[in-house]
Amino acid sequence: MKALAIQGISDLNQDLEPLKWIDCELHEPGEKEILIQVSTCGVCHTEIDEIEGRTPPPKYPIIPGHQVVGKITAAGSAAKRFRLGERVGVAWIFWACGKCKYCLSGDENLCLDFQATGRDANGGYAEFMLVAEDFAFSIPPSFSDSEAAPLLCAGAIGYRSLRLTNISNGQRLGLAGFGASAHLVLQLARHIYPQVEVFVFSRSPSEREFALQLGAAWVGDFGDDPGVKLEAVIDTTPAYKPIIEALDILAPGGRLVINAIRKETVDVDQLLRLDYPRHLWMEKEIKSVANVSRQDVSKFLELAAEMNIKPEYQEYSLKDANQALLELRMRKIRGAKVLKIG
């Protein structure tokens, strides 16, 4: 089969084609594995982090992509969860041990042996991929393949982030950055908490206008004063500056949830702006998001079908994956980006 792979660390400012074509041997599924013919795969900022070396290093070459939708074409002898031809999805969680204290307590996303799709195992920028059947997900029939792909990461990690805010109905939620995940979180928050007010911070006028169309109560640039304090903020940006700005507008007891594997640069000037009495006193909290559990993915897919959420997305062919990544890096975003493969 053909696939696009990361060959090693490179700088997207210099290397405009970091993904290279490779030919891979198509293996038969193991006993509990399924073989998926990939139809679509979402494009995520994490792929940029992988290319530029900010995530734990994979074994190169590695096929990226962790928002995978396709049909099962073969199954191992003990794989019984799905039927041949059934449509399934694969998310960031490729495998967890199932035995450690984190897995046994429902926090498999914190498993020290956690494996990520497209980083620790080959992902969906390919014609086919293998996965253990226990780490595949049924796709609700109300979604097309391209609609379903962003739900598997942008939606699921957004759902986990929203849960970690501990926000309640009638409170104020801030979203720093308004890309693939945040545009789904806004819709999800307004569905679960009908009286919540959502405040969106973005450098992009078009993203701010899009947020208003989706029901944001207020939009502004980073650093703008919304005029009120917020009970929670979710930061989805690759920069440090929004962290300081979010802490500044948190209400007493408020929580900042950082939805990012890594920040792109260590901005010492921004970190030195951290002023304890202004930014952290009054029991403010900072919470990071680490990976997703299978329960996050399953529950979000269920909620998304219930509320008939429709992700905004742009489609690209697999051969244009490098272009999609460069546009993502340049913040040319409206919703999510999805690769059409099969």
C-alpha positions as CSV (number, residue, x, y, z in Angstrom):
1,M,0.0,0.0,0.0
2,K,1.0,3.6,-0.4
3,A,1.2,6.0,2.5
4,L,2.7,9.4,3.6
5,A,5.3,9.2,6.4
6,I,7.4,11.3,8.6
7,Q,11.0,10.4,7.9
8,G,12.5,12.5,10.7
9,I,12.4,15.8,12.5
10,S,12.2,18.8,10.2
11,D,11.2,22.5,10.3
12,L,8.0,23.4,8.5
13,N,9.3,26.9,8.0
14,Q,12.1,25.4,5.8
15,D,10.7,22.0,4.7
16,L,7.4,22.5,2.7
17,E,7.0,18.7,2.1
18,P,7.9,17.0,5.4
19,L,5.7,14.0,4.6
20,K,7.2,11.6,2.0
21,W,5.6,8.8,0.0
22,I,6.5,5.3,1.0
23,D,5.4,1.8,-0.1
24,C,4.4,-0.5,2.8
25,E,3.8,-4.2,3.0
26,L,0.2,-4.9,3.7
27,H,0.2,-7.3,6.7
28,E,-2.6,-9.7,7.7
29,P,-4.4,-8.8,10.9
30,G,-3.3,-10.5,14.1
31,E,-5.6,-12.6,16.3
32,K,-7.5,-9.7,17.8
33,E,-6.8,-7.1,15.1
34,I,-8.8,-5.6,12.2
35,L,-7.6,-4.3,8.9
36,I,-9.2,-1.0,7.9
37,Q,-9.4,0.4,4.4
38,V,-9.0,4.1,5.2
39,S,-11.6,6.5,3.7
40,T,-10.8,9.7,5.5
41,C,-8.3,11.0,8.1
42,G,-8.4,14.2,10.0
43,V,-5.4,16.6,10.1
44,C,-4.3,17.7,13.6
45,H,-1.8,20.1,15.0
46,T,-0.2,17.2,16.7
47,E,1.1,16.1,13.3
48,I,3.0,19.4,13.2
49,D,4.4,18.7,16.7
50,E,5.5,15.3,15.6
51,I,7.2,16.6,12.5
52,E,9.0,19.3,14.4
53,G,10.1,17.1,17.3
54,R,8.0,18.3,20.2
55,T,6.3,15.0,21.0
56,P,8.0,11.9,22.4
57,P,10.1,10.7,19.4
58,P,8.6,7.9,17.3
59,K,10.5,5.3,15.4
60,Y,11.0,6.7,11.9
61,P,9.5,6.4,9.4
62,I,6.1,6.7,11.0
63,I,2.8,7.1,9.2
64,P,0.9,9.9,11.1
65,G,-2.9,10.4,11.4
66,H,-5.1,9.6,14.4
67,Q,-8.6,10.6,13.2
68,V,-9.2,7.7,11.0
69,V,-12.5,6.4,9.4
70,G,-12.8,3.4,7.1
71,K,-14.3,0.0,6.5
72,I,-13.1,-3.3,7.9
73,T,-11.7,-5.5,5.1
74,A,-10.2,-8.3,7.2
75,A,-10.2,-9.5,10.8
76,G,-8.1,-11.8,13.0
77,S,-9.4,-15.2,14.0
78,A,-10.5,-13.9,17.5
79,A,-11.8,-10.5,16.4
80,K,-15.5,-10.6,16.8
81,R,-16.7,-7.1,17.8
82,F,-17.3,-5.9,14.2
83,R,-18.5,-7.3,10.9
84,L,-16.5,-7.3,7.7
85,G,-17.5,-4.1,5.8
86,E,-18.5,-2.3,8.9
87,R,-17.4,1.4,9.2
88,V,-15.2,2.1,12.2
89,G,-13.0,4.9,13.5
90,V,-9.6,5.0,15.2
91,A,-8.6,7.8,17.6
92,W,-5.4,9.0,19.3
93,I,-5.5,6.1,21.8
94,F,-4.0,3.1,19.9
95,W,-3.4,0.9,23.0
96,A,-3.1,1.0,26.8
97,C,-2.0,-1.9,29.0
98,G,-5.3,-2.5,30.8
99,K,-3.5,-3.6,34.0
100,C,-1.9,-0.6,35.6
101,K,-3.6,1.5,38.3
102,Y,-4.5,4.2,35.8
103,C,-6.2,1.7,33.4
104,L,-8.0,0.0,36.2
105,S,-9.3,3.2,37.6
106,G,-10.6,4.4,34.2
107,D,-7.7,6.8,33.5
108,E,-6.1,4.7,30.7
109,N,-5.1,8.0,29.0
110,L,-2.5,8.3,31.8
111,C,-1.1,4.7,31.3
112,L,2.7,4.9,31.3
113,D,2.7,2.4,28.4
114,F,0.1,4.4,26.4
115,Q,0.6,4.2,22.7
116,A,-0.7,6.9,20.3
117,T,-2.0,6.3,16.8
118,G,0.3,7.9,14.2
119,R,3.2,8.3,16.7
120,D,3.8,5.0,18.4
121,A,2.0,3.0,15.7
122,N,1.3,3.7,12.0
123,G,-1.8,5.8,11.5
124,G,-4.3,6.9,8.9
125,Y,-2.3,8.9,6.2
126,A,-2.4,5.6,4.3
127,E,-4.6,3.4,2.2
128,F,-4.9,0.8,5.0
129,M,-4.1,0.5,8.7
130,L,-4.2,-2.2,11.4
131,V,-5.6,-1.8,14.9
132,A,-6.7,-4.0,17.8
133,E,-10.4,-4.3,17.6
134,D,-10.8,-3.1,21.2
135,F,-9.4,0.2,20.2
136,A,-11.8,0.9,17.3
137,F,-15.1,2.7,17.5
138,S,-18.4,2.3,15.7
139,I,-19.3,5.5,13.8
140,P,-22.9,6.7,14.1
141,P,-24.7,6.4,10.8
142,S,-25.8,10.1,10.8
143,F,-22.2,11.2,10.0
144,S,-20.4,11.1,6.7
145,D,-16.8,9.8,6.7
146,S,-15.5,13.4,6.5
147,E,-17.8,14.6,9.3
148,A,-16.8,11.7,11.5
149,A,-13.1,12.1,11.3
150,P,-12.7,15.3,13.3
151,L,-15.0,13.9,16.0
152,L,-12.4,11.2,16.8
153,C,-9.8,13.7,18.1
154,A,-10.8,17.3,17.9
155,G,-14.2,16.4,19.3
156,A,-13.1,13.8,21.8
157,I,-10.3,15.8,23.3
158,G,-12.6,18.8,23.4
159,Y,-15.1,16.8,25.3
160,R,-12.4,15.7,27.8
161,S,-11.3,19.4,28.1
162,L,-14.8,20.6,28.8
163,R,-15.3,17.9,31.5
164,L,-12.1,19.0,33.2
165,T,-13.2,22.6,33.4
166,N,-15.8,21.6,36.0
167,I,-18.0,24.3,34.6
168,S,-21.7,24.5,35.5
169,N,-24.8,25.7,33.7
170,G,-25.0,29.5,33.8
171,Q,-21.3,30.1,34.2
172,R,-18.9,31.7,31.7
173,L,-16.5,29.6,29.6
174,G,-13.5,31.0,27.6
175,L,-12.0,29.4,24.5
176,A,-8.5,30.6,23.6
177,G,-8.0,29.7,20.0
178,F,-10.8,28.7,17.7
179,G,-9.8,25.8,15.5
180,A,-11.0,22.2,14.9
181,S,-11.5,21.4,18.6
182,A,-12.8,24.7,19.9
183,H,-15.6,25.0,17.3
184,L,-16.9,21.7,18.5
185,V,-16.5,22.5,22.2
186,L,-18.6,25.7,21.7
187,Q,-21.5,23.7,20.3
188,L,-21.1,20.9,22.9
189,A,-21.0,23.4,25.8
190,R,-24.1,25.2,24.6
191,H,-25.9,21.8,24.3
192,I,-24.9,20.4,27.7
193,Y,-25.2,23.7,29.5
194,P,-27.9,25.8,27.7
195,Q,-27.3,28.9,29.9
196,V,-23.5,28.9,29.6
197,E,-21.9,32.0,28.0
198,V,-19.0,31.3,25.7
199,F,-16.2,33.9,25.2
200,V,-13.9,33.3,22.3
201,F,-10.4,34.7,21.9
202,S,-8.7,34.5,18.5
203,R,-6.3,36.6,16.4
204,S,-8.3,35.8,13.3
205,P,-11.3,38.0,12.4
206,S,-12.8,35.2,10.3
207,E,-12.5,32.8,13.3
208,R,-14.2,35.4,15.5
209,E,-17.0,35.8,13.0
210,F,-17.4,32.0,12.8
211,A,-17.6,31.8,16.6
212,L,-20.4,34.4,16.6
213,Q,-22.3,32.3,14.0
214,L,-22.1,29.3,16.3
215,G,-23.5,31.2,19.3
216,A,-20.5,32.8,21.1
217,A,-21.6,35.4,23.6
218,W,-18.5,37.5,23.0
219,V,-15.4,37.4,20.7
220,G,-12.2,39.3,20.8
221,D,-8.4,39.2,20.2
222,F,-6.0,37.7,22.7
223,G,-5.5,40.3,25.4
224,D,-8.8,42.0,24.9
225,D,-10.9,42.5,28.1
226,P,-14.3,40.8,28.0
227,G,-15.4,43.0,30.9
228,V,-16.2,40.0,33.2
229,K,-14.3,37.2,34.9
230,L,-14.7,33.7,33.6
231,E,-15.2,30.5,35.6
232,A,-13.1,28.4,33.1
233,V,-10.9,28.8,30.1
234,I,-9.8,26.1,27.6
235,D,-6.6,27.0,25.8
236,T,-6.0,25.1,22.5
237,T,-3.2,27.4,21.1
238,P,0.5,26.4,20.5
239,A,1.7,29.5,22.4
240,Y,2.4,30.5,26.0
241,K,1.0,34.0,25.9
242,P,-2.7,32.9,26.1
243,I,-1.9,31.1,29.3
244,I,-1.0,34.3,31.1
245,E,-3.9,36.2,29.6
246,A,-6.4,33.4,30.5
247,L,-5.2,33.4,34.2
248,D,-5.7,37.1,34.2
249,I,-9.4,36.9,33.4
250,L,-10.2,33.8,35.6
251,A,-12.7,34.3,38.4
252,P,-11.7,33.3,41.9
253,G,-11.7,29.5,42.0
254,G,-11.6,29.4,38.2
255,R,-9.7,26.7,36.2
256,L,-7.6,27.0,33.1
257,V,-7.5,23.8,31.1
258,I,-4.6,23.5,28.6
259,N,-5.4,21.3,25.7
260,A,-2.0,20.9,24.0
261,I,0.6,18.2,24.0
262,R,3.4,20.8,23.8
263,K,3.7,24.5,23.2
264,E,5.8,25.4,20.2
265,T,8.4,27.5,21.9
266,V,9.5,28.2,25.5
267,D,8.6,31.9,25.7
268,V,10.6,33.0,28.7
269,D,9.4,36.6,28.4
270,Q,5.8,35.4,28.7
271,L,6.5,33.1,31.6
272,L,8.3,35.9,33.5
273,R,5.0,37.9,33.3
274,L,3.4,35.3,35.7
275,D,2.5,37.3,38.8
276,Y,1.3,35.1,41.6
277,P,-1.2,37.5,43.4
278,R,-2.7,38.5,40.0
279,H,-2.7,35.3,38.1
280,L,-2.8,32.4,40.6
281,W,-4.0,33.6,44.0
282,M,-7.7,33.1,45.0
283,E,-7.5,29.4,44.3
284,K,-7.2,29.5,40.6
285,E,-6.1,26.3,39.0
286,I,-4.2,25.1,35.9
287,K,-5.1,21.7,34.5
288,S,-3.5,19.9,31.5
289,V,-5.1,17.5,29.2
290,A,-3.2,14.3,28.5
291,N,-4.4,12.0,25.7
292,V,-8.0,10.6,25.6
293,S,-9.6,7.4,27.0
294,R,-11.8,5.2,24.9
295,Q,-14.7,6.3,27.1
296,D,-14.1,9.9,26.0
297,V,-14.3,8.9,22.3
298,S,-17.4,6.7,22.7
299,K,-19.3,9.2,24.9
300,F,-18.5,12.1,22.6
301,L,-19.6,10.2,19.5
302,E,-22.9,9.4,21.3
303,L,-23.4,13.1,22.3
304,A,-22.5,14.3,18.8
305,A,-25.1,12.0,17.2
306,E,-27.7,13.0,19.8
307,M,-27.2,16.7,19.1
308,N,-26.6,16.2,15.4
309,I,-23.4,18.2,15.6
310,K,-22.0,18.9,12.1
311,P,-18.3,19.8,12.1
312,E,-17.1,22.5,9.7
313,Y,-14.3,21.0,7.6
314,Q,-12.2,21.4,4.5
315,E,-11.3,18.4,2.4
316,Y,-8.0,17.6,0.8
317,S,-6.7,14.6,-1.1
318,L,-4.0,12.5,0.5
319,K,-1.4,13.9,-1.9
320,D,-2.2,17.4,-0.6
321,A,-1.5,16.5,3.1
322,N,1.6,18.7,3.2
323,Q,-0.4,21.6,2.0
324,A,-3.1,21.0,4.6
325,L,-0.4,20.9,7.3
326,L,1.2,24.2,6.1
327,E,-2.2,25.9,6.0
328,L,-2.9,24.7,9.5
329,R,0.5,26.0,10.6
330,M,-0.3,29.4,9.0
331,R,-3.7,29.4,10.8
332,K,-5.7,29.2,7.6
333,I,-8.5,27.4,9.5
334,R,-12.2,27.2,9.4
335,G,-13.2,24.2,11.5
336,A,-11.2,21.0,10.7
337,K,-9.1,19.7,7.8
338,V,-9.8,16.2,6.5
339,L,-7.9,14.0,4.0
340,K,-9.9,12.0,1.5
341,I,-8.1,8.7,0.9
342,G,-10.4,6.0,-0.3
